[in-house]
Each structure stands twice: as C-alpha cells, then as structure tokens.
Amino acid sequence: MNIGSLGHVVVKVTDLERSEAFYNGVLGLPINARLDQDGLKMTFFTLGNHHDFAISEVSGEGSPAAQSVGLDHVAFNIGTSLDELREAKAHLEAAGLELAPVNHGVTASLYLSDPDGNGIEVYVDTSDVWRENPQEVAQAYPLEL
C-alpha cells in the first residue's frame, strides 16, 4: 500500500448551517454537494477533487474534552508567502476569530477554531528543507506577522 496524499477530512459539527457559513463564507471553501438523507446531514467542499473536506451534523451531546481521542485539527495550505498569511490573518481577525500564529520552520501557520471548537490550521509553505531533513517538520516557534 502506498498512500499518495490526503483524501479528505470530515468534521462533526453541531450546527450545519453555522459551520457552512464559517467554512464557505469565512474560509472560502467551495461547496460541492449537500446530503440530507435518513437523518444524516452533511456538506461537502471541494478544492479540486470530488470532495476534500466535509462537515457532518451531530447532536453534540457527550462531546469529547480537549484531551480526548479525536480530531486535533484540519490543515489547509493557502500559499507560499508570508504576505498571503498576513492577508489571511487580517481576514480571519476581521471575522472575530482568535488566532495563534506559529512558525514551524517549513511552514508558517495560523491556528484557530471553528464554531464547534474543532481545530483549524491555515498555513503557507516557507521551505522545502524537509525533503532533505524530514525532522525539520517537527518545529514550533512563535511567529510575528
């Protein structure tokens, strides 16, 4: 078996409409399809594939605590320059979101949460040094933008 790339990610949310507004309206992910069948409500987003990301509505009862097993975050690459990350930062802050900027050496990232508290990372690639030294991806430093 040889996994070539990430296929898609599905995040459980408590309010499909609110989360759709966040992922489509704030982050700009294009909606590809919706499902409302037999109690299953989902929205599918595309970045060029049949679907790269989806949200599925759940009741939210018994939601896991921050340290519980489950999704930590979903990462979205938004480019290759710090200017692109600065533009994203301004856009996300204007939407009222709290951001945690991190320099990972090979990427520069902004961490935030969706309306249900699911972790989101938007990042730009800043170096391909990891191709020669894979350990370079395991860095985390404060980032000033």
C-alpha positions as CSV (number, residue, x, y, z in Angstrom):
1,M,0.0,0.0,0.0
2,N,1.3,3.5,-0.9
3,I,-0.7,6.5,0.3
4,G,-0.1,9.4,-2.0
5,S,-1.9,12.3,-0.4
6,L,-4.7,13.2,2.0
7,G,-8.1,12.2,0.5
8,H,-10.5,14.2,2.7
9,V,-11.4,15.1,6.2
10,V,-14.8,15.0,7.9
11,V,-15.5,17.1,11.0
12,K,-18.5,16.6,13.2
13,V,-20.4,19.9,13.9
14,T,-23.5,20.8,15.9
15,D,-25.0,23.4,13.6
16,L,-24.5,22.6,9.9
17,E,-25.7,26.0,8.7
18,R,-23.4,27.9,11.0
19,S,-20.5,25.7,10.1
20,E,-21.2,26.0,6.4
21,A,-21.1,29.8,6.8
22,F,-17.8,29.5,8.5
23,Y,-16.1,27.1,6.1
24,N,-17.6,28.6,3.0
25,G,-18.2,32.2,4.0
26,V,-15.1,32.9,6.2
27,L,-12.5,30.4,4.9
28,G,-13.8,30.4,1.3
29,L,-14.1,26.6,0.7
30,P,-16.3,26.0,-2.3
31,I,-19.4,23.8,-1.6
32,N,-19.6,20.9,-3.9
33,A,-22.7,18.9,-2.6
34,R,-25.1,18.5,0.3
35,L,-26.7,15.4,1.8
36,D,-29.9,15.3,3.9
37,Q,-30.9,11.7,3.9
38,D,-32.2,9.3,6.7
39,G,-31.2,11.7,9.4
40,L,-27.7,12.2,8.0
41,K,-26.9,15.9,7.2
42,M,-23.6,16.7,5.5
43,T,-22.0,19.4,3.4
44,F,-19.1,18.5,1.0
45,F,-16.5,21.0,0.0
46,T,-14.1,20.8,-3.0
47,L,-10.6,22.1,-3.7
48,G,-10.4,20.3,-7.0
49,N,-11.3,16.7,-6.1
50,H,-14.8,15.2,-5.7
51,H,-14.6,16.3,-2.1
52,D,-11.6,17.3,0.0
53,F,-13.4,18.3,3.2
54,A,-16.9,17.6,4.7
55,I,-18.9,18.5,7.7
56,S,-21.5,16.2,9.3
57,E,-24.1,17.4,11.8
58,V,-24.3,15.7,15.2
59,S,-26.2,16.5,18.4
60,G,-23.1,17.5,20.3
61,E,-24.2,15.6,23.4
62,G,-21.3,13.9,25.1
63,S,-18.7,15.9,23.1
64,P,-15.1,14.9,23.9
65,A,-13.0,17.1,26.1
66,A,-9.9,18.8,24.7
67,Q,-7.6,15.9,25.7
68,S,-9.9,13.1,24.4
69,V,-9.1,11.0,21.4
70,G,-10.4,12.5,18.2
71,L,-9.6,15.1,15.6
72,D,-7.0,17.7,16.7
73,H,-7.1,20.0,13.6
74,V,-7.5,20.2,9.9
75,A,-4.8,22.0,7.9
76,F,-5.4,24.0,4.8
77,N,-2.5,25.2,2.6
78,I,-3.2,28.8,1.4
79,G,0.0,29.5,-0.5
80,T,3.8,30.0,-0.2
81,S,4.3,33.6,1.0
82,L,4.1,35.4,4.3
83,D,2.1,38.1,2.6
84,E,-0.6,35.5,1.8
85,L,-0.6,34.5,5.5
86,R,-0.8,38.2,6.6
87,E,-3.8,38.7,4.3
88,A,-5.5,35.6,5.8
89,K,-4.7,36.9,9.3
90,A,-6.4,40.2,8.6
91,H,-9.4,38.4,7.1
92,L,-9.8,36.0,10.0
93,E,-9.4,38.7,12.6
94,A,-12.0,40.8,10.9
95,A,-14.3,37.8,11.2
96,G,-13.7,38.0,15.0
97,L,-11.6,34.9,15.3
98,E,-8.8,34.4,17.8
99,L,-5.5,33.3,16.1
100,A,-2.4,31.5,17.3
101,P,0.5,32.2,14.9
102,V,3.2,29.5,14.8
103,N,6.5,29.2,12.8
104,H,7.1,25.6,12.0
105,G,10.3,26.2,10.0
106,V,8.9,24.7,6.8
107,T,5.5,26.4,7.2
108,A,4.1,29.5,8.8
109,S,0.7,28.8,10.4
110,L,-2.3,30.4,12.0
111,Y,-4.3,28.1,14.3
112,L,-7.9,28.9,15.1
113,S,-11.2,27.1,16.0
114,D,-14.4,26.6,14.0
115,P,-17.7,27.4,15.7
116,D,-17.8,24.0,17.4
117,G,-14.2,24.2,18.7
118,N,-12.6,22.0,16.1
119,G,-9.0,22.9,15.4
120,I,-8.1,24.6,12.1
121,E,-4.7,25.4,10.7
122,V,-4.2,27.6,7.7
123,Y,-0.6,27.7,6.5
124,V,1.9,28.7,3.8
125,D,4.8,26.6,2.8
126,T,8.0,28.5,3.5
127,S,10.8,26.0,2.9
128,D,11.3,22.5,1.3
129,V,14.3,21.7,3.5
130,W,12.2,18.9,5.0
131,R,12.8,16.9,1.8
132,E,16.5,16.5,2.8
133,N,15.9,16.6,6.5
134,P,12.4,15.3,7.5
135,Q,12.9,16.2,11.1
136,E,12.6,19.9,10.1
137,V,8.8,19.5,10.1
138,A,8.9,19.0,13.9
139,Q,9.5,22.6,14.9
140,A,7.2,25.1,16.6
141,Y,8.3,28.7,17.4
142,P,6.4,31.9,17.9
143,L,5.5,33.7,14.7
144,E,5.3,37.5,14.4
145,L,3.2,38.7,11.4
